[in-house]
Amino acid sequence: MSRKMKRRLIGGVGFAAILALFGAIVMVPLWSQSAVAGDEGAREIVLEVRDRTFDGNPTLTFEPGERIRLVVRNHDIGVLHSIRLTGIDDTLYHIPWDDDVAIEFTAPDEGAFEYICPQHAPKMQGLIRIE
């Protein structure tokens, strides 16, 4: 293989790698948005994270079977927060500063559950009541 062909091959591989990286940077946010794209019938609740609290950590009350879209927006500059809906959705969702996460779920049967940022509890936790 000639030197010229090797350079072209290396250049082509480098270009393909850059293109793949660019595609991942652009497409991953689009996929994550479509994964949580709104259920038209869902009730939307927005919690704004400031000063290491979820809007003062209100008690959230829902009816059994109600469709919920919980949006959590992180306004704490430079702080990574998380949220887990213990007993409803035990996934730990990470929320970088100046970003948000949307969690959709159907309220279970009656009960009391907790939402929490594990790394900043007990200051960042609240109650979810299903009644």
Secondary structure, 3 states (H helix, E strand, C coil): CCHHHHHHHHHHHHHHHHHHHHHHHHHHHHHHHHHCCCCCCCEEEEEEEECCEECCCCCEEECCCCEEEEEEEECCCCCCEEEEEECCEEEEEEECCCCEEEEEEECCCCEEEEEECHHHCCCCEEEEEEC
